[in-house]
């Protein structure tokens, strides 16, 4: 096997490592935000606030989807 024939496999391995790193960072960020939320004072979740949170979450998901 030549080094040229290993390129696609290595490129896939690098991409897999990058995805794993992005996932780890996202999980760390989520955990930090959850802990921050647990430490904050309680507040009532109104229907309007729930709709606003859902709208923001959906917008964020749309911006993170890969273009196909």
C-alpha positions as CSV (number, residue, x, y, z in Angstrom):
1,X,0.0,0.0,0.0
2,X,1.3,3.4,-0.9
3,X,0.8,6.5,1.2
4,X,-1.4,7.9,-1.5
5,X,-3.9,5.0,-1.1
6,X,-4.1,5.6,2.6
7,X,-5.2,9.3,2.2
8,X,-9.0,8.7,2.1
9,X,-8.8,6.5,5.2
10,X,-6.7,9.0,7.1
11,X,-8.9,11.9,6.0
12,X,-11.9,9.9,7.4
13,X,-10.0,9.3,10.6
14,X,-9.2,13.0,11.0
15,X,-12.9,13.9,10.3
16,X,-14.0,11.4,12.9
17,X,-11.6,12.9,15.4
18,X,-12.8,16.4,14.7
19,X,-16.5,15.3,15.1
20,X,-15.7,13.6,18.4
21,X,-13.9,16.7,19.6
22,X,-16.9,18.9,18.6
23,X,-19.3,16.6,20.4
24,X,-17.1,16.6,23.5
25,X,-17.0,20.4,23.5
26,X,-20.7,20.7,23.0
27,X,-21.3,18.3,25.9
28,X,-19.0,20.3,28.2
29,X,-20.8,23.5,27.2
30,X,-24.2,21.9,27.9
31,X,-23.0,20.6,31.3
32,X,-21.7,24.0,32.2
33,X,-25.0,25.7,31.2
34,X,-27.0,23.1,33.1
35,X,-24.9,23.6,36.2
36,X,-25.3,27.4,35.9
37,X,-29.0,26.9,35.6
38,X,-29.1,24.8,38.8
39,X,-27.2,27.5,40.7
40,X,-29.6,30.3,39.5
41,X,-32.7,31.3,41.5
42,X,-35.9,29.5,40.6
43,X,-38.4,31.2,38.3
44,X,-41.7,30.1,36.8
45,X,-41.7,29.0,33.2
46,X,-44.5,30.8,31.5
47,X,-46.0,29.6,28.2
48,X,-44.5,32.7,26.5
49,X,-41.1,32.0,27.9
50,X,-41.3,28.3,26.8
51,X,-42.3,29.4,23.3
52,X,-39.3,31.8,23.1
53,X,-36.9,29.1,24.3
54,X,-38.2,26.6,21.8
55,X,-38.0,29.2,19.0
56,X,-34.4,30.0,19.9
57,X,-33.4,26.3,20.2
58,X,-34.9,25.6,16.7
59,X,-33.1,28.5,15.2
60,X,-29.8,27.3,16.6
61,X,-30.4,23.8,15.3
62,X,-31.1,25.3,11.8
63,X,-27.8,27.2,11.8
64,X,-25.8,24.1,12.9
65,X,-27.2,21.7,10.2
66,X,-24.7,20.9,7.5
67,X,-25.5,22.1,4.1
68,X,-26.3,19.2,1.8
